[in-house]
């Protein structure tokens, strides 16, 4: 059984008990994480392809260690001009071990941004300026759109808050 999963902005083909180096994850060593962006699962010849992801599927991993990759030398030169530049780079990586591949029954990690903005907009009282200050500009624009305020797309955050409190 293997799966193609998106971790830290990259896609990896993983199998159970496999170790993978991914871009640095914001997690402690020894922590267990679950990635629900599974694009494909193969289980004994049965292939399930997501559109774009397989619903209910997840890959559980354990963070083994944080480290730096091998040094990559970047050398630039323009011939006959006396121009040479040398630079080096070491990528920050995290080594993870795949603990389990769940084909179904996994819980979603977080709600999509549009649903979160809608939920915040429903909970926000109309005249409470403090709650509007805690919102992002995108969330304020969603609330303004629902209240029927025109010209909200070109307003700045302070103008949006003022328009929402007056509406």
C-alpha positions in Angstrom: 0.0 0.0 0.0 1.3 3.5 -0.9 -0.1 7.0 -1.2 0.8 10.2 -2.8 0.4 13.0 -0.2 1.1 16.7 -0.1 3.4 17.6 2.8 4.9 21.1 3.3 4.0 22.2 -0.2 5.5 19.2 -2.0 4.1 15.9 -3.1 5.6 12.6 -1.9 5.0 8.9 -2.7 5.0 7.3 0.7 4.6 3.8 2.2 4.2 2.6 5.7 7.5 2.7 7.8 9.2 4.9 5.2 11.4 7.8 6.2 11.1 11.0 4.2 12.9 14.4 4.3 10.5 17.3 3.9 10.8 21.1 4.2 11.1 22.2 7.8 7.8 21.5 9.6 6.7 23.6 12.6 6.5 20.7 15.1 8.5 19.3 18.0 10.7 16.2 17.5 8.6 13.2 18.4 5.3 14.8 17.6 2.8 12.9 15.5 1.1 14.8 12.6 -1.6 13.9 10.2 -1.8 15.1 6.6 -5.2 14.9 4.9 -4.1 16.2 1.4 -3.9 12.7 0.0 -4.0 12.8 -3.8 -3.8 9.0 -4.6 -4.0 5.7 -2.7 -3.0 2.3 -4.0 -4.1 -0.7 -2.0 -3.3 -4.2 -3.4 -3.9 -3.1 -7.0 -7.0 -0.9 -6.2 -6.1 2.7 -7.1 -8.2 5.6 -5.7 -7.6 8.9 -7.3 -8.8 12.1 -5.6 -10.5 15.1 -7.2 -8.3 16.9 -6.0 -8.0 14.9 -2.8 -9.3 11.5 -1.6 -12.1 12.3 1.0 -11.5 10.8 4.4 -7.9 9.7 3.7 -4.9 10.7 5.7 -1.3 9.9 6.3 0.0 9.9 9.9 3.7 10.7 10.4 6.0 11.1 13.3 8.7 13.8 13.4 12.1 12.2 13.9 14.5 15.1 13.7 15.2 18.6 12.3 18.4 19.0 10.3 20.1 20.9 7.5 20.6 19.4 4.1 23.9 19.1 2.1 25.5 22.3 1.0 24.6 23.5 -2.5 27.2 25.7 -4.2 25.9 28.4 -6.5 28.7 29.7 -8.7 28.1 32.5 -11.2 30.7 33.6 -13.8 30.8 35.8 -16.8 33.8 34.9 -19.0 36.4 37.4 -20.0 34.8 40.0 -17.6 36.5 39.2 -14.3 33.1 38.5 -12.7 32.8 35.6 -10.3 30.4 35.1 -7.4 30.2 32.0 -5.2 27.4 31.4 -2.7 26.4 28.4 -0.7 23.0 27.3 0.8 21.9 24.6 3.2 18.1 23.8 3.2 16.4 23.3 6.6 14.7 19.9 6.6 12.6 17.7 8.8 12.9 13.9 8.8 9.6 12.2 9.2 8.6 8.5 9.5 5.3 7.3 8.0 3.4 5.6 10.7 0.1 4.8 9.0 -1.9 5.4 5.8 -5.7 5.7 6.4 -7.8 5.1 3.3 -11.0 6.3 5.0 -12.3 7.6 8.4 -9.8 10.4 8.9 -11.1 13.7 10.3 -10.5 17.0 8.4 -7.7 19.0 9.9 -9.2 22.5 9.4 -12.2 24.1 7.7 -11.6 25.9 4.4 -11.0 29.7 4.6 -14.3 30.6 3.0 -16.2 28.6 5.6 -14.2 30.2 8.4 -14.9 33.7 7.1 -18.6 33.0 6.8 -18.7 31.6 10.4 -16.9 34.6 11.7 -19.2 36.9 9.8 -22.3 35.3 11.3 -20.9 35.5 14.8 -19.8 39.1 14.6 -22.2 41.6 16.1 -23.0 44.6 13.9 -21.9 47.4 16.3 -19.0 45.8 18.1 -15.8 47.5 16.8 -13.5 45.3 18.9 -14.6 42.2 17.1 -14.0 43.9 13.7 -10.5 44.8 14.7 -9.6 41.2 15.3 -10.8 40.2 11.8 -8.7 40.2 8.6 -9.4 42.4 5.6 -10.8 39.4 3.7 -13.2 38.6 6.5 -14.3 42.2 6.8 -15.0 42.2 3.0 -17.1 39.0 3.4 -19.2 40.7 6.1 -19.5 43.9 4.0 -20.6 41.8 1.0 -23.3 40.0 3.1 -24.6 43.4 4.4 -24.8 44.8 0.9 -22.2 47.6 1.3 -21.1 48.8 -2.1 -17.5 49.7 -3.0 -16.0 47.5 -0.3 -13.3 46.0 -2.6 -11.3 49.2 -2.7 -11.7 50.1 1.0 -8.9 49.8 3.5 -9.4 48.0 6.9 -10.2 51.2 8.8 -12.7 52.3 6.2 -14.3 48.8 6.2 -14.7 48.9 10.0 -16.3 52.3 9.9 -18.7 51.3 7.1 -19.7 48.1 9.0 -20.3 49.9 12.3 -22.4 52.6 10.5 -24.4 50.0 8.6 
